[in-house]
Amino acid sequence: MIDRIASPSSADNLTGKILIAMPGMADPRFAQAVVLVCAHGEEGALGIVLNKPLPGIAFSELLDQLGIEARSATPPVPVHFGGPVEPGRGFVLHRLAGQAGEEEGVMRIGEDGLAMTTTRNILEDIAQGRGPEPAVLSLGYAGWDAGQLEGEVLANGWLTADAGDELVFGRDNARKWQAALKSLGVDPVMLSAAAGHA
């Protein structure tokens, strides 16, 4: 699915933006979720949940399972629930180093130097201390069919905001939802689970 989602030049394109789940989100997997939209086009959208760490799963253990040898001081890369689609597949969010060209398995996210990599090479680089920092490893992703995300936004399921490094890479996952809302000037206490229409 990742390769099929093109990014049209449109003011409505949400690539590189974050989605903030409204209190009435029906799907419990996305309750108080903050999601980075990695690709959005006519065929659908792909996003990575930013604030749901996977308890009991350490980056070093995943490296062991994959047979990747790590140096003694492996960076403590957080491991998150990225979404319900392909939960056995890893996606590394990171910053591009300088003006990196197009590499296999690397997808540029918007214009702010963010990228997502899906190859084993990046895990090997991180394990040896040569990888990008900061970085977050997510297992799975969130996917929307054509028009589905737009419909959910119109139905007040999500608010949209700009992505900042603290929301993408910050370690305080418990506060990311509130911080994302506050970046829009919204007090979480004032939000109603049922949005009204005037």
Residue frames as a rotation matrix with the C-alpha (Angstrom) as fourth column:
MET 1
0.566 0.824 0.000 0.00
0.824 -0.566 0.000 0.00
0.000 0.000 -1.000 0.00
ILE 2
0.249 -0.517 -0.819 2.85
0.371 -0.730 0.573 2.40
-0.894 -0.447 0.010 0.80
ASP 3
-0.739 -0.655 0.155 4.07
0.366 -0.198 0.909 2.58
-0.565 0.729 0.386 -2.78
ARG 4
-0.355 0.674 0.648 0.58
0.906 0.078 0.416 3.17
0.230 0.735 -0.638 -4.21
ILE 5
0.578 0.630 -0.519 -0.20
0.751 -0.660 0.036 6.35
-0.320 -0.410 -0.854 -2.26
ALA 6
-0.287 -0.625 0.726 0.94
0.813 -0.559 -0.160 9.31
0.506 0.545 0.669 -4.30
SER 7
-0.204 0.166 -0.965 1.00
0.725 -0.636 -0.263 12.80
-0.658 -0.753 0.010 -2.82
PRO 8
0.172 0.316 0.933 -0.93
0.902 -0.431 -0.020 15.18
0.396 0.845 -0.359 -5.06
SER 9
-0.905 -0.425 0.006 -0.22
0.396 -0.849 -0.349 18.90
0.153 -0.314 0.937 -4.80
SER 10
0.031 0.976 0.214 -3.34
0.403 -0.208 0.891 19.96
0.915 0.058 -0.400 -2.97
ALA 11
-0.392 -0.105 0.914 -4.11
-0.619 -0.705 -0.346 22.27
0.681 -0.701 0.211 -0.07
ASP 12
0.575 0.718 0.393 -6.11
-0.789 0.361 0.497 19.38
0.215 -0.596 0.774 1.42
ASN 13
0.345 -0.521 -0.781 -3.16
0.058 0.842 -0.536 17.00
0.937 0.139 0.321 1.45
LEU 14
0.894 0.096 0.439 -2.39
-0.419 -0.176 0.891 15.99
0.162 -0.980 -0.117 5.04
THR 15
0.566 -0.759 -0.321 1.05
0.604 0.647 -0.466 14.44
0.561 0.070 0.825 4.43
GLY 16
-0.483 -0.864 0.143 3.36
0.446 -0.383 -0.809 15.56
0.753 -0.327 0.571 7.21
LYS 17
-0.170 0.525 0.834 0.50
-0.705 -0.656 0.269 16.73
0.689 -0.542 0.482 9.44
ILE 18
-0.996 -0.041 -0.077 -0.68
0.024 0.721 -0.692 15.09
0.084 -0.691 -0.718 12.62
LEU 19
-0.076 0.994 -0.080 -4.15
-0.102 0.072 0.992 13.83
0.992 0.083 0.096 13.38
ILE 20
-0.920 -0.109 0.376 -5.48
-0.372 -0.058 -0.926 14.29
0.123 -0.992 0.013 16.91
ALA 21
-0.592 0.726 -0.351 -8.27
0.548 0.681 0.485 11.90
0.591 0.095 -0.801 17.89
MET 22
-0.310 0.609 0.730 -11.40
-0.627 -0.708 0.325 13.60
0.715 -0.356 0.602 19.19
PRO 23
-0.674 0.011 0.739 -12.84
-0.695 0.332 -0.638 12.31
-0.252 -0.943 -0.216 22.50
GLY 24
0.328 0.916 0.231 -15.68
-0.714 0.401 -0.574 10.53
-0.618 0.023 0.786 20.68
MET 25
-0.357 -0.530 -0.769 -13.31
-0.903 0.406 0.140 8.30
0.238 0.745 -0.624 18.67
ALA 26
0.636 0.767 0.085 -15.23
-0.768 0.619 0.164 5.02
0.073 -0.169 0.983 18.36
ASP 27
0.617 -0.474 -0.628 -12.20
0.084 0.833 -0.547 2.79
0.782 0.285 0.554 17.73
PRO 28
0.982 -0.187 -0.013 -10.48
-0.007 -0.107 0.994 2.13
-0.187 -0.977 -0.106 21.10
ARG 29
0.343 -0.910 0.235 -7.16
0.923 0.373 0.096 1.55
-0.175 0.184 0.967 19.34
PHE 30
-0.313 -0.421 0.851 -7.17
0.656 -0.744 -0.127 5.24
0.687 0.518 0.509 18.45
ALA 31
0.778 0.569 -0.265 -8.51
0.569 -0.461 0.681 6.67
0.265 -0.681 -0.683 21.73
GLN 32
0.841 -0.407 -0.356 -6.49
-0.130 -0.792 0.597 9.84
-0.525 -0.456 -0.719 22.44
ALA 33
0.300 -0.741 0.601 -4.18
0.846 0.498 0.192 8.95
-0.441 0.451 0.776 19.57
VAL 34
0.447 -0.325 -0.834 -1.79
-0.505 -0.861 0.065 11.33
-0.739 0.392 -0.549 17.87
VAL 35
0.465 -0.161 0.871 -1.02
0.596 0.784 -0.173 10.09
-0.654 0.600 0.460 14.35
LEU 36
-0.304 -0.610 -0.732 1.60
-0.362 -0.637 0.681 11.32
-0.881 0.472 -0.027 11.87
VAL 37
0.823 0.551 0.141 0.22
-0.033 0.294 -0.955 11.22
-0.568 0.781 0.260 8.32
CYS 38
-0.155 -0.971 0.185 3.11
0.075 0.175 0.982 9.77
-0.985 0.166 0.045 6.30
ALA 39
-0.990 -0.077 0.121 1.33
0.124 -0.033 0.992 9.65
-0.072 0.996 0.043 2.93
HIS 40
-0.124 0.981 -0.149 -2.00
0.234 -0.117 -0.965 11.00
-0.964 -0.154 -0.215 1.72
GLY 41
-0.912 -0.163 -0.377 -3.30
-0.318 -0.302 0.899 10.86
-0.260 0.940 0.223 -1.81
GLU 42
-0.242 0.876 -0.417 -6.24
-0.943 -0.112 0.312 9.96
0.227 0.469 0.853 -4.00
GLU 43
-0.072 0.180 -0.981 -5.90
-0.209 0.959 0.191 6.25
0.975 0.218 -0.031 -3.21
GLY 44
0.714 0.383 -0.586 -5.90
0.466 0.365 0.806 6.68
0.522 -0.849 0.083 0.57
ALA 45
0.425 -0.561 0.711 -3.65
-0.697 -0.704 -0.139 7.54
0.578 -0.436 -0.690 3.48
LEU 46
0.356 -0.428 -0.831 -1.05
0.571 0.804 -0.170 5.94
0.740 -0.414 0.530 5.72
GLY 47
0.410 -0.210 0.888 -0.16
-0.602 -0.794 0.090 7.10
0.685 -0.571 -0.452 9.22
ILE 48
-0.285 -0.567 -0.773 1.88
0.423 0.649 -0.632 6.09
0.860 -0.507 0.055 12.25
VAL 49
0.833 0.551 -0.054 0.52
0.242 -0.274 0.931 6.42
0.498 -0.788 -0.361 15.80
LEU 50
0.029 -0.895 0.444 3.00
-0.107 -0.445 -0.889 8.49
0.994 -0.022 -0.109 17.84
ASN 51
-0.308 -0.118 0.944 1.89
-0.832 -0.447 -0.328 8.10
0.460 -0.887 0.039 21.45
LYS 52
0.767 0.578 0.279 1.21
-0.642 0.675 0.364 4.42
0.022 -0.459 0.888 22.17
PRO 53
-0.322 -0.946 -0.038 4.36
-0.934 0.324 -0.151 2.62
0.155 -0.014 -0.988 23.34
LEU 54
0.456 0.387 -0.801 4.32
-0.305 0.914 0.267 -1.16
0.836 0.123 0.535 23.31
PRO 55
0.447 -0.283 0.849 4.87
-0.891 -0.059 0.450 -2.29
-0.077 -0.957 -0.278 26.90
GLY 56
0.509 -0.287 0.811 7.40
-0.241 0.857 0.455 -5.03
-0.826 -0.427 0.368 27.47
ILE 57
0.754 -0.302 0.584 8.99
0.655 0.419 -0.629 -4.77
-0.055 0.856 0.514 24.01
ALA 58
0.419 -0.710 -0.565 12.53
-0.062 -0.644 0.763 -3.42
-0.906 -0.285 -0.314 24.01
PHE 59
0.714 -0.229 -0.661 14.44
-0.698 -0.294 -0.653 -2.37
-0.045 0.928 -0.370 20.89
SER 60
-0.348 -0.931 0.111 17.36
-0.928 0.359 0.100 -4.60
-0.133 -0.068 -0.989 21.94
GLU 61
-0.265 0.334 0.905 15.04
-0.148 0.913 -0.380 -7.63
-0.953 -0.235 -0.193 22.11
LEU 62
0.812 0.572 -0.117 13.73
-0.164 0.031 -0.986 -6.95
-0.561 0.819 0.119 18.61
LEU 63
0.289 -0.795 -0.533 17.30
-0.952 -0.182 -0.245 -6.75
0.098 0.579 -0.810 17.34
ASP 64
-0.565 -0.482 0.670 18.02
-0.616 0.786 0.046 -10.13
-0.549 -0.387 -0.741 18.95
GLN 65
0.214 0.762 0.610 14.93
0.010 0.623 -0.782 -11.65
-0.977 0.174 0.126 17.33
LEU 66
0.932 0.142 -0.333 16.06
-0.299 -0.218 -0.929 -10.37
-0.205 0.966 -0.160 13.94
GLY 67
0.622 -0.759 0.195 19.60
0.751 0.648 0.128 -11.65
-0.223 0.067 0.972 14.44
ILE 68
0.577 -0.421 0.700 21.07
0.146 -0.790 -0.595 -8.14
0.804 0.446 -0.395 14.34
GLU 69
0.079 -0.651 -0.755 24.19
0.975 0.210 -0.079 -7.76
0.209 -0.730 0.651 16.45
ALA 70
0.850 0.251 0.463 24.26
0.152 -0.959 0.239 -4.57
0.504 -0.133 -0.853 18.49
ARG 71
-0.317 -0.930 0.186 27.21
0.082 -0.222 -0.972 -2.78
0.945 -0.293 0.147 19.96
SER 72
-0.603 0.032 -0.797 27.23
0.753 0.352 -0.556 -2.59
0.262 -0.935 -0.237 23.75
ALA 73
-0.658 0.364 -0.660 25.62
0.201 -0.759 -0.619 0.87
-0.726 -0.540 0.426 23.91
THR 74
-0.594 0.534 0.602 22.65
0.754 0.107 0.649 0.48
0.282 0.839 -0.466 21.56
PRO 75
-0.893 0.303 0.333 20.61
-0.339 -0.939 -0.053 3.69
0.297 -0.160 0.941 21.47
PRO 76
-0.740 0.668 0.078 17.36
0.322 0.454 -0.831 3.35
-0.591 -0.590 -0.551 23.45
VAL 77
-0.888 0.444 -0.118 14.99
-0.307 -0.382 0.872 3.55
0.342 0.810 0.476 20.49
PRO 78
-0.440 0.801 0.406 11.33
-0.600 0.074 -0.797 3.60
-0.668 -0.594 0.448 21.61
VAL 79
-0.967 0.255 0.006 9.07
0.188 0.698 0.691 0.86
0.172 0.669 -0.723 20.22
HIS 80
-0.620 0.777 -0.109 5.48
-0.586 -0.552 -0.593 1.95
-0.521 -0.304 0.798 19.54
PHE 81
-0.147 0.737 0.659 2.16
0.689 0.554 -0.466 0.57
-0.709 0.386 -0.590 18.30
GLY 82
-0.915 -0.284 -0.286 2.08
0.004 -0.716 0.698 2.23
-0.403 0.638 0.657 14.89
GLY 83
-0.226 0.897 -0.380 -1.38
-0.967 -0.253 -0.023 1.03
-0.117 0.362 0.925 13.93
PRO 84
0.211 0.446 0.870 -3.44
-0.494 0.816 -0.299 -2.10
-0.843 -0.367 0.393 13.39
VAL 85
0.944 0.118 -0.307 -2.33
-0.329 0.358 -0.874 -2.83
0.007 0.926 0.377 9.80
GLU 86
0.513 -0.764 -0.391 0.64
0.130 0.519 -0.845 -5.22
0.848 0.383 0.366 9.36
PRO 87
0.887 -0.085 0.453 1.54
-0.449 -0.380 0.808 -5.26
0.104 -0.921 -0.375 13.09
GLY 88
0.702 -0.672 0.238 4.54
0.467 0.686 0.558 -7.51
-0.538 -0.281 0.795 12.42
ARG 89
0.312 -0.568 0.761 6.17
0.827 -0.232 -0.512 -4.97
0.467 0.790 0.397 10.11
GLY 90
0.098 -0.384 -0.918 8.52
0.794 -0.526 0.305 -2.28
-0.600 -0.758 0.254 11.42
PHE 91
0.533 0.075 0.843 8.55
0.606 -0.729 -0.319 1.38
0.590 0.681 -0.434 10.39
VAL 92
-0.155 -0.659 -0.736 11.32
0.942 -0.324 0.091 3.72
-0.298 -0.679 0.671 11.60
LEU 93
0.861 0.361 0.357 10.49
0.430 -0.893 -0.135 7.42
0.270 0.270 -0.924 11.82
HIS 94
0.077 -0.897 -0.435 13.57
0.839 -0.178 0.514 9.63
-0.538 -0.405 0.739 11.68
ARG 95
0.638 -0.021 -0.770 15.04
-0.269 -0.943 -0.197 12.85
-0.722 0.332 -0.607 10.34
LEU 96
0.868 -0.382 0.318 16.81
0.449 0.330 -0.830 12.83
0.212 0.863 0.458 6.99
ALA 97
0.209 -0.880 -0.426 20.55
0.595 -0.231 0.770 13.46
-0.776 -0.415 0.475 7.18
GLY 98
-0.651 -0.488 -0.581 21.20
-0.054 -0.734 0.677 16.62
-0.757 0.473 0.451 5.19
GLN 99
0.039 0.618 -0.785 19.88
-0.926 -0.272 -0.260 16.51
-0.375 0.737 0.562 1.63
ALA 100
-0.554 -0.247 0.795 19.60
-0.129 0.969 0.210 12.73
-0.822 0.014 -0.569 1.41
GLY 101
-0.668 0.278 -0.691 18.59
-0.729 -0.058 0.682 11.47
0.150 0.959 0.241 -1.98
GLU 102
0.468 0.883 -0.043 15.98
-0.874 0.469 0.128 8.86
0.133 -0.022 0.991 -2.75
GLU 103
-0.747 -0.658 0.096 16.91
-0.664 0.730 -0.158 5.53
0.034 -0.181 -0.983 -1.21
GLU 104
-0.327 0.616 -0.717 15.09
-0.112 0.728 0.676 2.23
0.938 0.301 -0.169 -1.42
GLY 105
-0.074 0.415 -0.907 12.68
0.827 0.534 0.177 1.80
0.558 -0.736 -0.382 1.48
VAL 106
-0.700 -0.178 -0.692 12.93
0.575 -0.715 -0.398 5.47
-0.424 -0.676 0.603 2.54
MET 107
0.046 0.786 0.616 9.85
0.886 -0.317 0.338 7.65
0.462 0.530 -0.711 2.18
ARG 108
-0.928 -0.317 0.194 10.11
0.237 -0.907 -0.347 11.40
0.286 -0.277 0.917 2.62
ILE 109
-0.057 0.924 -0.378 7.25
0.998 0.053 -0.021 12.80
0.001 -0.378 -0.926 4.75
GLY 110
0.869 0.447 -0.213 6.31
0.444 -0.894 -0.065 16.35
-0.219 -0.038 -0.975 3.73
GLU 111
0.592 -0.606 0.531 8.89
0.222 -0.511 -0.831 19.10
0.775 0.610 -0.168 3.40
ASP 112
0.745 -0.207 0.634 10.27
-0.617 -0.576 0.536 19.26
0.254 -0.790 -0.557 6.95
GLY 113
-0.210 -0.967 -0.143 13.00
-0.840 0.253 -0.480 16.61
0.500 0.019 -0.866 6.71
LEU 114
-0.005 0.280 0.960 11.01
-0.728 0.657 -0.196 13.77
-0.686 -0.699 0.201 8.26
ALA 115
-0.285 -0.074 -0.956 11.22
-0.816 0.541 0.202 10.30
0.502 0.838 -0.215 6.76
MET 116
0.503 0.397 0.767 10.02
-0.678 0.732 0.065 6.77
-0.536 -0.553 0.638 7.30
THR 117
-0.333 -0.687 -0.646 12.25
-0.901 0.433 0.004 3.80
0.278 0.584 -0.763 6.52
THR 118
0.656 0.690 0.304 11.12
-0.736 0.674 0.060 0.19
-0.163 -0.263 0.951 6.23
THR 119
0.496 -0.522 -0.694 14.37
-0.291 0.654 -0.699 -1.64
0.818 0.548 0.172 5.50
ARG 120
0.844 -0.264 -0.467 16.47
0.521 0.611 0.596 -3.84
0.128 -0.747 0.653 7.77
ASN 121
-0.008 -0.933 0.359 19.53
0.703 -0.261 -0.661 -1.69
0.711 0.247 0.659 6.94
ILE 122
0.067 0.046 0.997 18.35
-0.363 -0.929 0.067 1.16
0.929 -0.367 -0.046 9.15
LEU 123
0.947 0.265 0.180 18.00
-0.268 0.347 0.899 -1.18
0.176 -0.900 0.400 12.13
GLU 124
0.563 -0.815 -0.139 21.52
0.807 0.578 -0.123 -2.48
0.180 -0.043 0.983 11.53
ASP 125
-0.137 -0.600 0.788 22.84
0.345 -0.775 -0.530 1.09
0.929 0.199 0.313 11.31
ILE 126
0.468 0.377 0.799 21.10
-0.579 -0.552 0.600 2.08
0.667 -0.744 -0.040 14.56
ALA 127
0.987 -0.065 -0.150 22.40
0.147 0.757 0.637 -1.06
0.073 -0.651 0.756 16.28
GLN 128
0.228 -0.973 0.039 25.97
0.953 0.215 -0.214 -0.10
0.200 0.086 0.976 15.30
GLY 129
0.110 -0.146 -0.983 25.56
0.607 -0.773 0.183 3.55
-0.787 -0.617 0.004 16.31
ARG 130
-0.884 -0.454 0.112 25.51
0.341 -0.460 0.820 4.81
-0.321 0.763 0.561 12.70
GLY 131
-0.271 0.882 0.386 21.76
0.934 0.144 0.326 5.33
0.232 0.449 -0.863 12.43
PRO 132
-0.303 0.235 0.924 19.73
0.091 -0.957 0.274 8.51
0.949 0.167 0.268 12.52
GLU 133
-0.450 0.238 -0.861 18.93
0.890 0.041 -0.454 10.16
-0.073 -0.970 -0.230 15.82
PRO 134
-0.461 0.394 0.795 16.32
-0.615 0.504 -0.606 10.69
-0.640 -0.768 0.010 17.00
ALA 135
-0.660 0.314 -0.683 14.40
-0.464 0.545 0.699 7.66
0.591 0.778 -0.214 15.75
VAL 136
-0.238 0.667 0.706 11.26
-0.774 0.308 -0.552 5.77
-0.586 -0.678 0.443 16.74
LEU 137
-0.959 -0.021 -0.283 10.41
-0.187 0.796 0.575 2.21
0.213 0.604 -0.768 15.70
SER 138
-0.207 0.954 0.219 6.72
-0.870 -0.077 -0.487 1.52
-0.448 -0.291 0.845 15.18
LEU 139
-0.940 0.018 0.341 5.14
0.124 0.949 0.290 -1.86
-0.318 0.315 -0.894 14.58
GLY 140
-0.140 0.914 0.381 2.21
0.953 0.228 -0.198 -1.64
-0.268 0.336 -0.903 12.19
TYR 141
-0.996 -0.093 -0.012 0.54
0.085 -0.953 0.289 1.38
-0.038 0.287 0.957 10.64
ALA 142
-0.154 0.972 -0.177 -2.85
0.192 -0.146 -0.970 3.03
-0.969 -0.184 -0.165 10.28
GLY 143
-0.951 -0.179 0.252 -4.36
0.263 -0.042 0.964 2.89
-0.162 0.983 0.087 6.81
TRP 144
-0.102 0.931 -0.351 -7.35
-0.126 -0.362 -0.923 4.57
-0.987 -0.050 0.154 5.17
ASP 145
-0.197 0.153 0.968 -8.95
0.903 0.413 0.118 3.77
-0.382 0.898 -0.219 1.83
ALA 146
-0.793 -0.103 0.600 -9.68
0.458 -0.750 0.477 6.48
0.401 0.653 0.642 -0.74
GLY 147
-0.229 0.717 0.658 -11.81
-0.182 -0.696 0.694 9.22
0.956 0.039 0.290 0.82
GLN 148
0.331 0.416 -0.847 -12.02
0.655 0.544 0.524 7.48
0.679 -0.728 -0.092 4.20
LEU 149
-0.465 -0.571 -0.676 -9.72
0.882 -0.359 -0.304 9.83
-0.069 -0.738 0.671 6.12
GLU 150
-0.904 0.173 0.390 -11.36
-0.033 -0.940 0.339 12.90
0.425 0.294 0.856 4.61
GLY 151
0.048 0.990 -0.132 -14.74
0.023 0.131 0.991 11.54
0.999 -0.051 -0.017 5.73
GLU 152
0.199 -0.031 -0.980 -13.49
0.917 0.358 0.175 10.93
0.346 -0.933 0.100 9.28
VAL 153
-0.832 -0.514 -0.209 -12.09
0.553 -0.797 -0.242 14.48
-0.042 -0.317 0.947 9.47
LEU 154
-0.675 0.642 0.364 -15.36
-0.248 -0.661 0.708 15.94
0.695 0.388 0.606 8.19
ALA 155
0.334 0.817 -0.470 -17.27
0.204 0.424 0.882 13.85
0.920 -0.390 -0.025 10.75
ASN 156
0.423 -0.242 0.873 -15.19
-0.749 -0.635 0.187 15.46
0.510 -0.733 -0.450 13.53
GLY 157
0.936 -0.159 -0.313 -13.26
0.269 0.898 0.349 12.26
0.225 -0.411 0.883 14.27
TRP 158
0.075 -0.985 -0.154 -9.90
0.994 0.061 0.095 14.03
-0.085 -0.160 0.983 13.98
LEU 159
0.890 -0.083 -0.448 -8.39
-0.095 -0.995 -0.003 17.47
-0.446 0.045 -0.894 14.36
THR 160
0.571 -0.747 0.342 -5.30
0.751 0.307 -0.585 18.27
0.332 0.590 0.736 12.28
ALA 161
0.889 -0.383 -0.253 -2.18
-0.171 -0.788 0.591 20.17
-0.425 -0.482 -0.766 13.32
ASP 162
0.490 -0.817 -0.304 1.44
-0.631 -0.092 -0.770 20.67
0.601 0.569 -0.561 12.36
ALA 163
0.832 -0.298 -0.468 3.93
0.460 0.843 0.280 18.02
0.311 -0.448 0.838 13.46
GLY 164
0.542 -0.721 0.432 6.74
-0.767 -0.634 -0.097 19.11
0.344 -0.279 -0.897 15.76
ASP 165
-0.284 -0.772 -0.568 9.74
-0.391 0.635 -0.667 17.09
0.876 0.033 -0.482 16.92
GLU 166
-0.763 0.002 0.647 8.38
-0.640 0.143 -0.755 16.81
-0.094 -0.990 -0.108 20.47
LEU 167
0.300 0.936 0.184 5.19
-0.834 0.351 -0.425 15.18
-0.463 -0.026 0.886 19.18
VAL 168
0.647 -0.080 -0.758 7.04
-0.547 0.643 -0.536 12.86
0.530 0.761 0.372 16.80
PHE 169
0.019 -0.815 -0.579 10.12
0.064 0.579 -0.813 11.94
0.998 -0.022 0.063 18.86
GLY 170
-0.225 -0.111 0.968 9.36
-0.839 -0.483 -0.251 13.09
0.496 -0.868 0.015 22.42
ARG 171
-0.802 -0.208 -0.560 9.34
0.036 0.919 -0.394 10.49
0.596 -0.336 -0.729 25.18
ASP 172
-0.853 0.511 0.109 6.39
-0.227 -0.175 -0.958 11.85
-0.471 -0.842 0.265 27.19
ASN 173
-0.869 0.493 -0.043 3.74
0.191 0.415 0.890 9.75
0.457 0.765 -0.455 25.42
ALA 174
-0.362 0.763 -0.535 1.18
0.922 0.211 -0.324 10.23
-0.135 -0.611 -0.780 28.19
ARG 175
-0.052 0.307 -0.950 1.03
0.310 -0.900 -0.307 13.98
-0.949 -0.311 -0.048 27.46
LYS 176
-0.902 -0.388 0.188 1.29
0.286 -0.211 0.935 14.04
-0.323 0.897 0.301 23.65
TRP 177
-0.241 0.887 0.393 -2.48
0.919 0.078 0.387 14.11
0.313 0.455 -0.834 23.08
GLN 178
0.575 0.444 -0.687 -2.95
0.702 -0.699 0.136 17.09
-0.420 -0.561 -0.713 25.40
ALA 179
-0.265 -0.774 -0.575 0.14
0.211 -0.628 0.749 18.81
-0.941 0.077 0.330 23.97
ALA 180
-0.801 0.016 0.599 -1.14
0.599 0.062 0.799 18.34
-0.025 0.998 -0.059 20.41
LEU 181
0.254 0.960 0.119 -4.49
0.934 -0.275 0.229 19.88
0.253 0.053 -0.966 21.33
LYS 182
0.492 -0.106 -0.864 -2.81
0.493 -0.784 0.377 22.77
-0.718 -0.611 -0.333 23.14
SER 183
-0.655 -0.751 0.088 -0.72
0.464 -0.307 0.831 23.46
-0.597 0.585 0.550 20.01
LEU 184
-0.499 0.592 0.632 -4.06
0.669 -0.200 0.716 24.38
0.551 0.780 -0.296 18.41
GLY 185
-0.836 0.183 0.518 -5.13
-0.408 -0.838 -0.363 26.45
0.367 -0.514 0.775 21.42
VAL 186
0.180 0.926 -0.332 -7.66
-0.381 0.377 0.844 23.78
0.907 -0.026 0.420 22.44
ASP 187
-0.467 -0.227 0.855 -8.17
-0.884 0.137 -0.447 22.90
-0.015 -0.964 -0.265 26.10
PRO 188
-0.818 0.109 -0.566 -8.79
-0.078 0.952 0.295 19.11
0.571 0.285 -0.770 26.31
VAL 189
-0.826 0.517 -0.223 -11.23
0.356 0.174 -0.918 19.67
-0.436 -0.838 -0.328 29.20
MET 190
-0.372 0.696 -0.614 -13.47
-0.525 -0.703 -0.480 21.78
-0.766 0.144 0.627 26.96
LEU 191
-0.754 0.070 -0.654 -13.81
-0.592 0.360 0.721 19.13
0.286 0.930 -0.230 24.23
SER 192
0.111 0.855 0.507 -17.07
-0.829 0.361 -0.427 17.25
-0.549 -0.373 0.748 24.08
ALA 193
-0.601 -0.294 0.743 -17.24
0.014 0.926 0.378 13.61
-0.799 0.238 -0.552 23.03
ALA 194
0.052 0.682 0.729 -20.14
0.928 0.238 -0.288 14.49
-0.370 0.692 -0.620 20.73
ALA 195
-0.887 -0.419 -0.195 -19.33
0.309 -0.850 0.426 17.35
-0.344 0.318 0.883 18.38
GLY 196
0.108 0.971 -0.212 -22.25
0.456 -0.238 -0.858 19.65
-0.883 -0.004 -0.469 17.63
HIS 197
-0.610 -0.215 0.762 -23.16
0.790 -0.239 0.565 21.28
0.061 0.947 0.316 14.34
ALA 198
-0.564 0.383 -0.732 -24.41
0.078 -0.858 -0.508 24.85
-0.822 -0.343 0.454 14.04
